[in-house]
């Protein structure tokens, strides 16, 4: 989900090709259903309904819509793309901001969620280290960090092979959109996928894992902030 890799540079006024492909990849309704399933798998039904929740890289806000449907109301979103944030129509407070310097007080949030944004960070390990340090800073000691990111599993490698097939791209809008997104984020995407040990080491430096899995092309992580 979420921010195009260009967002860490000066944004051009013209329509962005990554964002256009992202909009073609799945409808808002499909994305909300996907996020609802992910949140339920992460145990969101057991989170206190008055939790203060922030979604980073929130994009057009469909993760926030999913949280609203689950009964949460103290919601905030952060993304670097004004164009994507402008598409959000819910009740959460959304801010154009950088995940590496969050606009929140220390220990002020209960849950921080990232769904598909960390792999757009331009420089590893520095940007990931800074982002995780910021998330850790703003979380309360009993808080939760929730991450869902692409991971180089056999399933994802198969998807990549299909995306490289011109016929598959011609026959499937979804595969063509995904292939286009990969083309426009290739440097950061491959940087992320080829350094799993580094990613996990930084994550576990800042958060003690309480739930973690690697399946169907995704890394799913829930952790509590380390003291």
Secondary structure as UniProt FT lines:
FT   HELIX           5..8
FT   HELIX           17..25
FT   HELIX           28..41
FT   TURN            42..43
FT   HELIX           44..46
FT   TURN            49..50
FT   STRAND          53..56
FT   TURN            59..60
FT   HELIX           62..69
FT   TURN            70..71
FT   STRAND          75..79
FT   HELIX           82..85
FT   TURN            86..87
FT   STRAND          93..96
FT   TURN            99..100
FT   TURN            106..107
FT   STRAND          109..115
FT   HELIX           118..120
FT   TURN            124..125
FT   HELIX           126..138
FT   STRAND          139..150
FT   HELIX           154..163
FT   HELIX           166..171
FT   HELIX           173..184
FT   HELIX           186..193
FT   HELIX           196..206
FT   STRAND          207..215
FT   TURN            216..217
FT   STRAND          218..225
//
